[in-house]
Each structure stands twice: as C-alpha cells, then as structure tokens.
Amino acid sequence: MYDFLPGLGFTVLENNLNRYLIDPNRDPNEGLTGDYYHLVYAKNTFGHALYQTSPSS
C-alpha cells in the first residue's frame, strides 16, 4: 500500500509486532500517563488492564 513512499524520499517504519507489545508511534520520553507505559500499552481497547502488576521502567 505504501511501496511508493521510499521513492518520494520518505523513511518508512514497518512494525511487524502487535501494538500491544510495543507501539513505535509513541514518544519514548513521554510520561507514564493514560493507557500507556512509555511505548507499551497498559490497557486493551476495552479499557481492561493488560498486566496484573505494572511493568517497571
């Protein structure tokens, strides 16, 4: 779908992992707020916690 972007000079980042494992679109320096622990989701789409114990930094 986006094969033409490199030809236009764009860098393309392709994530082959589920976004619940890591979200490359998040700012790694962003604080621990909302549904995220930096690059890792804390809750699923339905608002349920993904971890019994929050991950450490």
All heavy atoms as TSV, in Angstrom:
chain	resi	resn	atom	element	x	y	z
A	1	MET	N	N	0.803	-1.178	0.000
A	1	MET	CA	C	0.000	0.000	0.000
A	1	MET	C	C	0.864	1.269	0.000
A	1	MET	O	O	0.482	2.270	-0.572
A	1	MET	CB	C	-0.935	-0.030	1.199
A	1	MET	CG	C	-1.812	1.152	1.326
A	1	MET	SD	S	-2.943	0.918	2.721
A	1	MET	CE	C	-4.182	2.067	2.277
A	2	TYR	N	N	2.003	1.210	0.673
A	2	TYR	CA	C	2.854	2.395	0.773
A	2	TYR	C	C	4.205	2.192	0.095
A	2	TYR	O	O	5.167	2.874	0.418
A	2	TYR	CB	C	3.060	2.770	2.243
A	2	TYR	CG	C	1.769	3.111	2.943
A	2	TYR	CD1	C	1.187	2.231	3.837
A	2	TYR	CD2	C	1.141	4.321	2.703
A	2	TYR	CE1	C	0.003	2.540	4.476
A	2	TYR	CE2	C	-0.049	4.653	3.335
A	2	TYR	CZ	C	-0.616	3.750	4.220
A	2	TYR	OH	O	-1.787	4.068	4.847
A	3	ASP	N	N	4.291	1.280	-0.834
A	3	ASP	CA	C	5.553	0.979	-1.510
A	3	ASP	C	C	6.145	2.185	-2.241
A	3	ASP	O	O	7.344	2.229	-2.487
A	3	ASP	CB	C	5.363	-0.161	-2.511
A	3	ASP	CG	C	5.122	-1.498	-1.840
A	3	ASP	OD1	O	5.424	-1.623	-0.629
A	3	ASP	OD2	O	4.634	-2.418	-2.518
A	4	PHE	N	N	5.334	3.150	-2.579
A	4	PHE	CA	C	5.802	4.315	-3.339
A	4	PHE	C	C	6.516	5.354	-2.471
A	4	PHE	O	O	7.230	6.201	-2.981
A	4	PHE	CB	C	4.622	4.981	-4.052
A	4	PHE	CG	C	3.621	5.597	-3.107
A	4	PHE	CD1	C	3.710	6.929	-2.754
A	4	PHE	CD2	C	2.600	4.823	-2.565
A	4	PHE	CE1	C	2.786	7.493	-1.876
A	4	PHE	CE2	C	1.672	5.373	-1.693
A	4	PHE	CZ	C	1.772	6.718	-1.352
A	5	LEU	N	N	6.347	5.290	-1.149
A	5	LEU	CA	C	6.903	6.325	-0.278
A	5	LEU	C	C	8.429	6.433	-0.322
A	5	LEU	O	O	8.954	7.543	-0.390
A	5	LEU	CB	C	6.418	6.123	1.160
A	5	LEU	CG	C	4.939	6.414	1.391
A	5	LEU	CD1	C	4.534	6.075	2.821
A	5	LEU	CD2	C	4.603	7.852	1.068
A	6	PRO	N	N	9.190	5.319	-0.279
A	6	PRO	CA	C	10.649	5.468	-0.362
A	6	PRO	C	C	11.092	6.174	-1.641
A	6	PRO	O	O	12.048	6.945	-1.617
A	6	PRO	CB	C	11.160	4.032	-0.307
A	6	PRO	CG	C	10.106	3.292	0.445
A	6	PRO	CD	C	8.812	3.924	-0.002
A	7	GLY	N	N	10.388	5.954	-2.723
A	7	GLY	CA	C	10.723	6.617	-3.982
A	7	GLY	C	C	10.533	8.129	-3.911
A	7	GLY	O	O	11.131	8.871	-4.681
A	8	LEU	N	N	9.710	8.569	-2.985
A	8	LEU	CA	C	9.480	10.001	-2.790
A	8	LEU	C	C	10.398	10.586	-1.721
A	8	LEU	O	O	10.299	11.756	-1.383
A	8	LEU	CB	C	8.017	10.253	-2.391
A	8	LEU	CG	C	6.963	9.889	-3.439
A	8	LEU	CD1	C	5.560	10.059	-2.867
A	8	LEU	CD2	C	7.130	10.753	-4.688
A	9	GLY	N	N	11.285	9.726	-1.169
A	9	GLY	CA	C	12.232	10.202	-0.170
A	9	GLY	C	C	11.778	10.046	1.272
A	9	GLY	O	O	12.441	10.534	2.184
A	10	PHE	N	N	10.650	9.377	1.502
A	10	PHE	CA	C	10.157	9.169	2.856
A	10	PHE	C	C	10.800	7.940	3.489
A	10	PHE	O	O	11.034	6.937	2.820
A	10	PHE	CB	C	8.639	8.970	2.872
A	10	PHE	CG	C	7.866	10.217	2.583
A	10	PHE	CD1	C	7.475	10.514	1.289
A	10	PHE	CD2	C	7.537	11.092	3.598
A	10	PHE	CE1	C	6.761	11.661	1.010
A	10	PHE	CE2	C	6.825	12.243	3.330
A	10	PHE	CZ	C	6.437	12.539	2.032
A	11	THR	N	N	11.090	8.011	4.769
A	11	THR	CA	C	11.528	6.844	5.525
A	11	THR	C	C	10.284	6.123	6.009
A	11	THR	O	O	9.355	6.744	6.527
A	11	THR	CB	C	12.374	7.265	6.746
A	11	THR	OG1	O	13.523	7.959	6.267
A	11	THR	CG2	C	12.799	6.065	7.560
A	12	VAL	N	N	10.256	4.814	5.831
A	12	VAL	CA	C	9.093	4.021	6.210
A	12	VAL	C	C	9.473	3.107	7.365
A	12	VAL	O	O	10.469	2.388	7.293
A	12	VAL	CB	C	8.581	3.177	5.015
A	12	VAL	CG1	C	7.406	2.311	5.423
A	12	VAL	CG2	C	8.200	4.087	3.866
A	13	LEU	N	N	8.690	3.159	8.427
A	13	LEU	CA	C	8.872	2.289	9.589
A	13	LEU	C	C	7.757	1.258	9.567
A	13	LEU	O	O	6.580	1.613	9.592
A	13	LEU	CB	C	8.797	3.104	10.885
A	13	LEU	CG	C	8.861	2.334	12.176
A	13	LEU	CD1	C	10.247	1.728	12.357
A	13	LEU	CD2	C	8.528	3.243	13.338
A	14	GLU	N	N	8.123	-0.013	9.489
A	14	GLU	CA	C	7.134	-1.079	9.448
A	14	GLU	C	C	7.239	-1.893	10.729
A	14	GLU	O	O	8.294	-2.420	11.052
A	14	GLU	CB	C	7.388	-1.978	8.238
A	14	GLU	CG	C	6.373	-3.076	8.088
A	14	GLU	CD	C	6.598	-3.901	6.835
A	14	GLU	OE1	O	7.170	-3.377	5.864
A	14	GLU	OE2	O	6.211	-5.073	6.847
A	15	ASN	N	N	6.148	-1.947	11.466
A	15	ASN	CA	C	6.097	-2.694	12.716
A	15	ASN	C	C	5.406	-4.028	12.454
A	15	ASN	O	O	4.230	-4.066	12.109
A	15	ASN	CB	C	5.333	-1.900	13.775
A	15	ASN	CG	C	5.285	-2.606	15.107
A	15	ASN	OD1	O	6.065	-3.494	15.367
A	15	ASN	ND2	N	4.356	-2.207	15.955
A	16	ASN	N	N	6.127	-5.126	12.609
A	16	ASN	CA	C	5.561	-6.453	12.390
A	16	ASN	C	C	5.078	-7.097	13.683
A	16	ASN	O	O	4.742	-8.267	13.695
A	16	ASN	CB	C	6.592	-7.359	11.711
A	16	ASN	CG	C	6.900	-6.884	10.311
A	16	ASN	OD1	O	6.020	-6.506	9.560
A	16	ASN	ND2	N	8.168	-6.858	9.959
A	17	LEU	N	N	5.064	-6.319	14.769
A	17	LEU	CA	C	4.601	-6.816	16.061
A	17	LEU	C	C	3.249	-6.190	16.394
A	17	LEU	O	O	2.940	-5.090	15.962
A	17	LEU	CB	C	5.600	-6.455	17.160
A	17	LEU	CG	C	7.016	-6.998	16.998
A	17	LEU	CD1	C	7.924	-6.435	18.075
A	17	LEU	CD2	C	6.999	-8.516	17.058
A	18	ASN	N	N	2.478	-6.884	17.190
A	18	ASN	CA	C	1.220	-6.354	17.665
A	18	ASN	C	C	1.487	-5.084	18.461
A	18	ASN	O	O	2.432	-5.015	19.239
A	18	ASN	CB	C	0.537	-7.409	18.543
A	18	ASN	CG	C	-0.850	-6.999	18.947
A	18	ASN	OD1	O	-1.068	-5.929	19.495
A	18	ASN	ND2	N	-1.795	-7.870	18.669
A	19	ARG	N	N	0.649	-4.083	18.320
A	19	ARG	CA	C	0.862	-2.814	19.026
A	19	ARG	C	C	0.719	-2.964	20.530
A	19	ARG	O	O	1.124	-2.094	21.285
A	19	ARG	CB	C	-0.093	-1.751	18.501
A	19	ARG	CG	C	0.299	-1.319	17.093
A	19	ARG	CD	C	-0.591	-0.260	16.584
A	19	ARG	NE	N	-0.323	0.980	17.301
A	19	ARG	CZ	C	-0.877	2.128	16.983
A	19	ARG	NH1	N	-1.723	2.198	15.979
A	19	ARG	NH2	N	-0.608	3.212	17.658
A	20	TYR	N	N	0.132	-4.056	21.020
A	20	TYR	CA	C	0.102	-4.296	22.461
A	20	TYR	C	C	1.493	-4.650	22.975
A	20	TYR	O	O	1.790	-4.478	24.143
A	20	TYR	CB	C	-0.868	-5.420	22.829
A	20	TYR	CG	C	-2.318	-5.010	22.798
A	20	TYR	CD1	C	-3.302	-5.905	22.448
A	20	TYR	CD2	C	-2.712	-3.716	23.143
A	20	TYR	CE1	C	-4.636	-5.538	22.432
A	20	TYR	CE2	C	-4.038	-3.338	23.116
A	20	TYR	CZ	C	-4.997	-4.265	22.772
A	20	TYR	OH	O	-6.303	-3.891	22.766
A	21	LEU	N	N	2.376	-5.145	22.118
A	21	LEU	CA	C	3.749	-5.451	22.538
A	21	LEU	C	C	4.580	-4.177	22.600
A	21	LEU	O	O	5.312	-3.950	23.557
A	21	LEU	CB	C	4.398	-6.454	21.591
A	21	LEU	CG	C	3.775	-7.840	21.550
A	21	LEU	CD1	C	4.456	-8.691	20.495
A	21	LEU	CD2	C	3.863	-8.499	22.907
A	22	ILE	N	N	4.510	-3.375	21.549
A	22	ILE	CA	C	5.221	-2.091	21.520
A	22	ILE	C	C	4.600	-1.223	20.433
A	22	ILE	O	O	4.234	-1.710	19.373
A	22	ILE	CB	C	6.739	-2.261	21.296
A	22	ILE	CG1	C	7.450	-0.933	21.495
A	22	ILE	CG2	C	7.035	-2.857	19.939
A	22	ILE	CD1	C	8.929	-1.046	21.736
A	23	ASP	N	N	4.464	0.051	20.733
A	23	ASP	CA	C	3.876	0.984	19.789
A	23	ASP	C	C	4.941	1.969	19.325
A	23	ASP	O	O	5.290	2.896	20.047
A	23	ASP	CB	C	2.718	1.719	20.453
A	23	ASP	CG	C	1.960	2.613	19.483
A	23	ASP	OD1	O	2.408	2.763	18.332
A	23	ASP	OD2	O	0.919	3.159	19.887
A	24	PRO	N	N	5.484	1.784	18.123
A	24	PRO	CA	C	6.569	2.647	17.655
A	24	PRO	C	C	6.126	4.079	17.368
A	24	PRO	O	O	6.957	4.940	17.149
A	24	PRO	CB	C	7.048	1.954	16.380
A	24	PRO	CG	C	5.858	1.212	15.889
A	24	PRO	CD	C	5.127	0.778	17.133
A	25	ASN	N	N	4.846	4.354	17.391
A	25	ASN	CA	C	4.364	5.712	17.148
A	25	ASN	C	C	4.333	6.564	18.412
A	25	ASN	O	O	4.008	7.739	18.342
A	25	ASN	CB	C	2.954	5.675	16.541
A	25	ASN	CG	C	2.953	5.069	15.168
A	25	ASN	OD1	O	3.830	5.332	14.371
A	25	ASN	ND2	N	1.967	4.243	14.896
A	26	ARG	N	N	4.657	5.989	19.567
A	26	ARG	CA	C	4.632	6.728	20.820
A	26	ARG	C	C	5.994	7.356	21.092
A	26	ARG	O	O	7.028	6.825	20.716
A	26	ARG	CB	C	4.272	5.810	21.989
A	26	ARG	CG	C	3.015	5.054	21.754
A	26	ARG	CD	C	1.788	5.412	22.507
A	26	ARG	NE	N	1.890	6.280	23.617
A	26	ARG	CZ	C	1.018	7.256	23.833
A	26	ARG	NH1	N	0.059	7.482	22.978
A	26	ARG	NH2	N	1.117	8.003	24.892
A	27	ASP	N	N	5.993	8.477	21.765
A	27	ASP	CA	C	7.225	9.156	22.156
A	27	ASP	C	C	7.831	8.426	23.354
A	27	ASP	O	O	7.196	8.344	24.403
A	27	ASP	CB	C	6.908	10.601	22.524
A	27	ASP	CG	C	8.121	11.411	22.935
A	27	ASP	OD1	O	9.236	10.838	23.044
A	27	ASP	OD2	O	7.962	12.622	23.146
A	28	PRO	N	N	9.046	7.880	23.227
A	28	PRO	CA	C	9.653	7.133	24.341
A	28	PRO	C	C	9.949	8.005	25.555
A	28	PRO	O	O	10.152	7.503	26.649
A	28	PRO	CB	C	10.939	6.566	23.746
A	28	PRO	CG	C	11.251	7.437	22.587
A	28	PRO	CD	C	9.929	7.936	22.068
A	29	ASN	N	N	9.955	9.325	25.396
A	29	ASN	CA	C	10.233	10.233	26.510
A	29	ASN	C	C	8.962	10.738	27.186
A	29	ASN	O	O	9.024	11.499	28.135
A	29	ASN	CB	C	11.064	11.416	26.018
A	29	ASN	CG	C	12.394	10.963	25.472
A	29	ASN	OD1	O	13.072	10.156	26.085
A	29	ASN	ND2	N	12.746	11.443	24.298
A	30	GLU	N	N	7.818	10.311	26.677
A	30	GLU	CA	C	6.545	10.743	27.224
A	30	GLU	C	C	6.344	10.126	28.611
A	30	GLU	O	O	6.774	9.016	28.878
A	30	GLU	CB	C	5.425	10.291	26.284
A	30	GLU	CG	C	4.081	10.905	26.570
A	30	GLU	CD	C	3.093	10.532	25.481
A	30	GLU	OE1	O	3.393	10.788	24.303
A	30	GLU	OE2	O	2.044	9.976	25.817
A	31	GLY	N	N	5.677	10.831	29.482
A	31	GLY	CA	C	5.452	10.353	30.839
A	31	GLY	C	C	4.535	9.138	30.891
A	31	GLY	O	O	3.916	8.753	29.909
A	32	LEU	N	N	4.443	8.541	32.069
A	32	LEU	CA	C	3.583	7.382	32.289
A	32	LEU	C	C	2.164	7.873	32.525
A	32	LEU	O	O	1.743	8.095	33.647
A	32	LEU	CB	C	4.072	6.583	33.498
A	32	LEU	CG	C	5.507	6.085	33.440
A	32	LEU	CD1	C	5.896	5.410	34.744
A	32	LEU	CD2	C	5.681	5.111	32.297
A	33	THR	N	N	1.426	8.065	31.441
A	33	THR	CA	C	0.090	8.615	31.555
A	33	THR	C	C	-0.905	7.781	30.779
A	33	THR	O	O	-0.542	7.061	29.856
A	33	THR	CB	C	0.032	10.055	31.007
A	33	THR	OG1	O	0.425	10.026	29.628
A	33	THR	CG2	C	0.948	10.988	31.771
A	34	GLY	N	N	-2.151	7.886	31.141
A	34	GLY	CA	C	-3.221	7.248	30.388
A	34	GLY	C	C	-3.099	5.745	30.318
A	34	GLY	O	O	-2.871	5.081	31.321
A	35	ASP	N	N	-3.232	5.214	29.128
A	35	ASP	CA	C	-3.245	3.768	28.909
A	35	ASP	C	C	-1.890	3.223	28.476
A	35	ASP	O	O	-1.807	2.129	27.942
A	35	ASP	CB	C	-4.282	3.418	27.838
A	35	ASP	CG	C	-5.693	3.760	28.274
A	35	ASP	OD1	O	-5.924	3.866	29.495
A	35	ASP	OD2	O	-6.557	3.915	27.404
A	36	TYR	N	N	-0.817	3.981	28.701
A	36	TYR	CA	C	0.491	3.590	28.196
A	36	TYR	C	C	1.550	3.628	29.290
A	36	TYR	O	O	1.480	4.410	30.220
A	36	TYR	CB	C	0.951	4.535	27.083
A	36	TYR	CG	C	-0.029	4.659	25.965
A	36	TYR	CD1	C	-0.972	5.677	25.953
A	36	TYR	CD2	C	-0.037	3.736	24.922
A	36	TYR	CE1	C	-1.893	5.777	24.928
A	36	TYR	CE2	C	-0.956	3.838	23.905
A	36	TYR	CZ	C	-1.881	4.864	23.907
A	36	TYR	OH	O	-2.789	4.965	22.901
A	37	TYR	N	N	2.540	2.759	29.161
A	37	TYR	CA	C	3.779	2.817	29.938
A	37	TYR	C	C	4.866	3.077	28.910
A	37	TYR	O	O	5.415	2.142	28.342
A	37	TYR	CB	C	4.052	1.508	30.672
A	37	TYR	CG	C	3.008	1.143	31.692
A	37	TYR	CD1	C	2.181	0.057	31.501
A	37	TYR	CD2	C	2.856	1.894	32.849
A	37	TYR	CE1	C	1.236	-0.278	32.441
A	37	TYR	CE2	C	1.913	1.568	33.790
A	37	TYR	CZ	C	1.100	0.475	33.589
A	37	TYR	OH	O	0.158	0.146	34.505
A	38	HIS	N	N	5.103	4.321	28.599
A	38	HIS	CA	C	6.024	4.730	27.538
A	38	HIS	C	C	5.579	4.111	26.216
A	38	HIS	O	O	4.570	4.518	25.686
A	38	HIS	CB	C	7.475	4.392	27.875
A	38	HIS	CG	C	7.986	5.123	29.076
A	38	HIS	ND1	N	8.205	6.477	29.095
A	38	HIS	CD2	C	8.294	4.686	30.316
A	38	HIS	CE1	C	8.640	6.846	30.281
A	38	HIS	NE2	N	8.694	5.791	31.044
A	39	LEU	N	N	6.274	3.115	25.709
A	39	LEU	CA	C	5.939	2.523	24.403
A	39	LEU	C	C	5.051	1.294	24.503
A	39	LEU	O	O	4.725	0.682	23.502
A	39	LEU	CB	C	7.231	2.125	23.669
A	39	LEU	CG	C	8.213	3.261	23.389
A	39	LEU	CD1	C	9.485	2.706	22.777
A	39	LEU	CD2	C	7.608	4.306	22.495
A	40	VAL	N	N	4.672	0.916	25.723
A	40	VAL	CA	C	3.918	-0.316	25.950
A	40	VAL	C	C	2.525	0.026	26.461
A	40	VAL	O	O	2.366	0.825	27.380
A	40	VAL	CB	C	4.651	-1.215	26.973
A	40	VAL	CG1	C	3.869	-2.491	27.224
A	40	VAL	CG2	C	6.048	-1.537	26.477
A	41	TYR	N	N	1.507	-0.565	25.878
A	41	TYR	CA	C	0.137	-0.344	26.327
A	41	TYR	C	C	-0.075	-0.918	27.720
A	41	TYR	O	O	0.451	-1.978	28.057
A	41	TYR	CB	C	-0.849	-1.046	25.386
A	41	TYR	CG	C	-1.148	-0.282	24.135
A	41	TYR	CD1	C	-0.282	-0.314	23.052
A	41	TYR	CD2	C	-2.310	0.463	24.028
A	41	TYR	CE1	C	-0.575	0.384	21.892
A	41	TYR	CE2	C	-2.604	1.158	22.862
A	41	TYR	CZ	C	-1.735	1.116	21.811
A	41	TYR	OH	O	-2.018	1.806	20.667
A	42	ALA	N	N	-0.865	-0.238	28.530
A	42	ALA	CA	C	-1.217	-0.710	29.870
A	42	ALA	C	C	-2.616	-1.324	29.879
A	42	ALA	O	O	-2.921	-2.175	30.702
A	42	ALA	CB	C	-1.165	0.443	30.857
A	43	LYS	N	N	-3.462	-0.867	28.931
A	43	LYS	CA	C	-4.839	-1.354	28.841
A	43	LYS	C	C	-5.147	-1.746	27.409
A	43	LYS	O	O	-4.565	-1.220	26.470
A	43	LYS	CB	C	-5.812	-0.264	29.286
A	43	LYS	CG	C	-5.645	0.149	30.725
A	43	LYS	CD	C	-6.626	1.238	31.085
A	43	LYS	CE	C	-6.424	1.681	32.515
A	43	LYS	NZ	N	-7.337	2.782	32.871
A	44	ASN	N	N	-6.110	-2.653	27.254
A	44	ASN	CA	C	-6.505	-3.037	25.906
A	44	ASN	C	C	-7.560	-2.067	25.381
A	44	ASN	O	O	-7.924	-1.089	26.039
A	44	ASN	CB	C	-6.969	-4.492	25.859
A	44	ASN	CG	C	-8.250	-4.737	26.633
A	44	ASN	OD1	O	-8.986	-3.827	26.983
A	44	ASN	ND2	N	-8.521	-5.996	26.914
A	45	THR	N	N	-8.077	-2.336	24.217
A	45	THR	CA	C	-9.043	-1.471	23.565
A	45	THR	C	C	-10.294	-1.257	24.402
A	45	THR	O	O	-10.952	-0.232	24.305
A	45	THR	CB	C	-9.428	-2.078	22.197
A	45	THR	OG1	O	-8.230	-2.306	21.457
A	45	THR	CG2	C	-10.325	-1.168	21.400
A	46	PHE	N	N	-10.621	-2.226	25.231
A	46	PHE	CA	C	-11.832	-2.163	26.045
A	46	PHE	C	C	-11.586	-1.576	27.430
A	46	PHE	O	O	-12.467	-1.575	28.269
A	46	PHE	CB	C	-12.449	-3.555	26.153
A	46	PHE	CG	C	-12.728	-4.166	24.811
A	46	PHE	CD1	C	-11.908	-5.157	24.313
A	46	PHE	CD2	C	-13.770	-3.715	24.023
A	46	PHE	CE1	C	-12.138	-5.710	23.067
A	46	PHE	CE2	C	-14.008	-4.255	22.779
A	46	PHE	CZ	C	-13.198	-5.252	22.292
A	47	GLY	N	N	-10.359	-1.083	27.684
A	47	GLY	CA	C	-10.037	-0.454	28.952
A	47	GLY	C	C	-9.634	-1.414	30.050
A	47	GLY	O	O	-9.467	-1.008	31.199
A	48	HIS	N	N	-9.454	-2.685	29.722
A	48	HIS	CA	C	-9.037	-3.677	30.719
A	48	HIS	C	C	-7.515	-3.686	30.841
A	48	HIS	O	O	-6.818	-3.647	29.826
A	48	HIS	CB	C	-9.530	-5.081	30.334
A	48	HIS	CG	C	-11.023	-5.159	30.239
A	48	HIS	ND1	N	-11.661	-5.470	29.065
A	48	HIS	CD2	C	-11.994	-4.937	31.154
A	48	HIS	CE1	C	-12.968	-5.458	29.250
A	48	HIS	NE2	N	-13.198	-5.137	30.517
A	49	ALA	N	N	-7.033	-3.775	32.065
A	49	ALA	CA	C	-5.582	-3.810	32.297
A	49	ALA	C	C	-4.967	-5.038	31.629
A	49	ALA	O	O	-5.538	-6.127	31.658
A	49	ALA	CB	C	-5.297	-3.836	33.794
A	50	LEU	N	N	-3.805	-4.852	31.036
A	50	LEU	CA	C	-3.091	-5.953	30.383
A	50	LEU	C	C	-2.166	-6.681	31.343
A	50	LEU	O	O	-1.713	-7.780	31.064
A	50	LEU	CB	C	-2.293	-5.443	29.185
A	50	LEU	CG	C	-3.132	-4.903	28.032
A	50	LEU	CD1	C	-2.211	-4.274	26.987
A	50	LEU	CD2	C	-3.956	-6.000	27.414
A	51	TYR	N	N	-1.848	-6.068	32.485
A	51	TYR	CA	C	-0.903	-6.638	33.441
A	51	TYR	C	C	-1.507	-6.648	34.834
A	51	TYR	O	O	-2.180	-5.686	35.223
A	51	TYR	CB	C	0.405	-5.822	33.480
A	51	TYR	CG	C	1.032	-5.647	32.133
A	51	TYR	CD1	C	0.820	-4.496	31.389
A	51	TYR	CD2	C	1.835	-6.651	31.598
A	51	TYR	CE1	C	1.400	-4.342	30.141
A	51	TYR	CE2	C	2.395	-6.506	30.341
A	51	TYR	CZ	C	2.176	-5.352	29.624
A	51	TYR	OH	O	2.735	-5.206	28.385
A	52	GLN	N	N	-1.261	-7.697	35.598
A	52	GLN	CA	C	-1.685	-7.726	36.998
A	52	GLN	C	C	-0.797	-6.790	37.818
A	52	GLN	O	O	-1.261	-6.114	38.730
A	52	GLN	CB	C	-1.605	-9.139	37.560
A	52	GLN	CG	C	-2.674	-10.046	36.992
A	52	GLN	CD	C	-2.597	-11.438	37.584
A	52	GLN	OE1	O	-1.750	-11.743	38.415
A	52	GLN	NE2	N	-3.493	-12.302	37.133
A	53	THR	N	N	0.475	-6.738	37.465
A	53	THR	CA	C	1.443	-5.842	38.090
A	53	THR	C	C	2.022	-4.959	36.989
A	53	THR	O	O	2.470	-5.464	35.969
A	53	THR	CB	C	2.591	-6.637	38.768
A	53	THR	OG1	O	2.020	-7.538	39.709
A	53	THR	CG2	C	3.562	-5.717	39.436
A	54	SER	N	N	2.008	-3.667	37.194
A	54	SER	CA	C	2.515	-2.743	36.177
A	54	SER	C	C	3.972	-3.023	35.863
A	54	SER	O	O	4.763	-3.285	36.772
A	54	SER	CB	C	2.384	-1.305	36.671
A	54	SER	OG	O	1.035	-1.003	36.917
A	55	PRO	N	N	4.375	-2.957	34.588
A	55	PRO	CA	C	5.772	-3.166	34.214
A	55	PRO	C	C	6.661	-2.066	34.804
A	55	PRO	O	O	6.227	-0.927	34.952
A	55	PRO	CB	C	5.770	-3.070	32.688
A	55	PRO	CG	C	4.369	-3.005	32.255
A	55	PRO	CD	C	3.527	-2.700	33.445
A	56	SER	N	N	7.863	-2.419	35.119
A	56	SER	CA	C	8.820	-1.419	35.614
A	56	SER	C	C	9.464	-0.708	34.422
A	56	SER	O	O	9.365	-1.154	33.292
A	56	SER	CB	C	9.891	-2.080	36.476
A	56	SER	OG	O	10.673	-2.949	35.693
A	57	SER	N	N	10.097	0.393	34.715
A	57	SER	CA	C	10.774	1.134	33.643
A	57	SER	C	C	11.870	0.291	33.027
A	57	SER	O	O	12.170	0.376	31.882
A	57	SER	CB	C	11.377	2.416	34.215
A	57	SER	OG	O	10.358	3.250	34.686
